[in-house]
Amino acid sequence: MKHEELIKATKDQLNARLKEIGAAAKTAEGDALDALLTEAQDIRDILDQAKKREQLQGFADSAEDPQPGAGEKDDKADKDVKAFDKRGGALKAGAGVKFSARIATPSVRASLSVTQTAPVVHTAPDLNQTTNPVSALIDMVKVVPLNGGETYERGYVKDYGADGAGETEEGGAYNDVEPKFGYVTIEKQKVTAYTEEPEEMQKLPNADYDTVVEGSVSKAIRRYLSRQILIGDGSTSKLKGIFHNPVAEKDQVIDPKTDITTIEAIDDGTLDEIIYSFGGDEEVEGVATLILNKQDLKAFAKLRDKQGRKVYTIVNRGQTGTIDGVPFVINSACKAISNPDTAADSYEMAYGYLQNYELAIFSDIDVRRSDDYKFKNGQTAFRASMFAGGSVAAYNGFIRVKKKTE
């Protein structure tokens, strides 16, 4: 559907279209797949904007109507507020002031905190958010729900044995064509987060500080997992990251011999080098996803040809987007090739089908709150925990990029 048609559709129709796109994407390839991705992103943007409009309308609907006769007192209220501000400024400057603490101004809707020893305080009704600390990668890999489980084994094909076929003399033995298989064991890892807040935080007016603190422990767990998908060291009961290299060859889901070790800077051939190095010798794989550091994305964006034109066409959609039509996702666990301080022979990027990584969820995130642990100190404690594991689950399911050694 075109953008003009999408903006006229209802929310239910847009969600239904997303389901259709998901079904069509299973068989789509090339330009058709790119078109589906673009349309899905457009629908998501439209739904996000609709949600914001609903929130704004909710704020407007909840606004209080002026009380009868309030207009007659507006001038007096304005004078009172100006007087409060003047006295507050004097207090900050260290001057002494005198005023009555009993002030009733119903027409002033801002939250006022007025005492004989403090200035007027206007409190915002909400909290401004900071940058998102969680990479979208965690929501793009394959999630396998295994509530209550302990371990998860995934089998995969390493080689179909096709090279074994050949000529045989009459009466001779047939050539052996035996596929090779491998498997990976995913063990559960306990991931936890903990924080405390003073009881005064819960009494602050309007803005819901308490909820933000409680939600921070969940975000901390998701951030940890999104990074471990790349750098998990694979030790006992730990996630096996894409960059993980087991010592034993039998445990290597990604053959380290396939790693790209020739890139030392982002240039006009970097993307082609990665794309055409991925996959087997007989075909060029369909469009996969590039995982990279934001600093390297910036290097792609700044690259210019001799005429000063951009070498790569980059479309940004927050944490994701495309580079010349190739999808990417940002993850700060990647080192940056473009950073001169990045050590040689370290992993910077990965390229492959994100569904080739399986994140086993052995439990939901369990968030608990307690007012008892530090009752004497007036502290409220929050903790969150979950059990999860993960590993690349397809042989050479990703190709990895190392910074070239000197």
PyMOL commands that set and color helices and strands:
alter all, ss='L'
color gray80, all
select helices_A, chain A and resi 3-6+11-25+30-62+70-92+136-139+162-164+199-203+209-231+249-251+256-258+270-277+294-302+354-356+375-377
alter helices_A, ss='H'
color red, helices_A
select strands_A, chain A and resi 142-145+151-159+180-187+189-198+260-263+289-292+314-317+320-323+326-330+347-352+357-361+366-374+379-392+398-403
alter strands_A, ss='S'
color yellow, strands_A
deselect
rebuild
show_as cartoon
